Amino acid sequence: MKDSFNLKPFLVPLLLSLALGTIFIRHQAKAKNEKNTQNQSDIYQKINLLTEVIKKVSDNYVEEVSDEELMMRAIKWMVHSLDPFSAYMSPQELKDMEVETKGQFGGLGIEITKKDYYILVISPIEDTPAWRAGILPGDRIIKINGELTRDMTLPEAVQKLRGPKGTRVVITIEREGWEEPKDFELIRDIIKVKSVRSKVIDGDVLYVRLSSFQENSSEELKNAFSKSGLYEGKIKGVIFDLRNNPGGLLSEALKIGDIFLSDGVIVSTKGRRSSQSYKAHKDSFDFPSGVSLIVLVNQGSASASEIVAGAIKDTKRGIIVGTRTFGKASVQTIIPLSDGGALRLTTAHYYTPSGTNIEEKGIEPDIAFKPTRVQPISELSPQELIQRRDNPELDEAVQFALKLIKPLPLQKAKEN
């Protein structure tokens, strides 16, 4: 006969633990609900406070200001206070941004960001009013038409710099080494950005200049490769110039990274909500493996430029030459809003294939090179500027790159 098993000693503790567990879960749920209720109550109190402040300002401020204007200012500063790249965009500002990424807009031709009390020039766009006037990366715009930029948001500054072709704008610039700021009077023009310029130099080296990452930049780059004879074996080395390239579309940076890399990670993004790795595809690989590659960068190389340069550096596909890059590793997402505008919100940071976050640190070149003499760009005439643009051989950094690329195959150059 089998031994009987008495459940009583176990049943009471089991039921007690289940009861206590149920009570604990209910207590947790209740506490969570109470916390959510408290949070909602706090939010409503802050909204009521905001409404009260708007009302008090509207009623008592020395100058008349509408409730709507005050509310829009509150929204703009709420978003802008998060970081220099996040912003609320009105329907018109959103439209302007969409036009810009297509490569044509009216203005001066400079990529800018907000930093401290001024607007910082990341880079002038080639062959534009700002470029011809001698505006340089690192210049600080402290006034636009006499108005201080200290309290301007980035979209507000952009809107003030843009305007119809032929109209005048005066920007006040602070520059390192100057004793006092200087005014630059510029005439707005239609900015048609041709993102790729190329020329075969020294017989069998292709010089390619990418000024921005906009729609179809990757196709323009492939066309430049095709016209040069790269695919027929006529080109032994490529100098890929990303200097003063302020970035642009992430999608184009990925496509261009895909051209140079046959496999592996191009870039990865990490945000609060999600993370993602973008990998190169062998079927998109479009750059002959036996061709040497040198990438030129400087302080004006930012964002998408740093994605491509970082991928090439970390995978040892080419040599990075120049000075440390700008250091913008944040990803902005455009989030549509009910009023027809949008939020441009930082939703992630990107990391190079080695896992490096370059925010504010930039990418260090494999080989540092800074011209021994400062080229007096601001003193050159438009004709001289165009001559230098069309003849990259006149550029000291290009000459330095030629000395690296001509006598040595890729791997030897890397080792030296």
Summary of the structure (lengths in Angstrom):
residues: 416
radius of gyration: 27.9
end to end distance: 87.3
largest distance: 110.8
contacts: 1257
relative contact order: 0.10
helix: 39%
strand: 25%
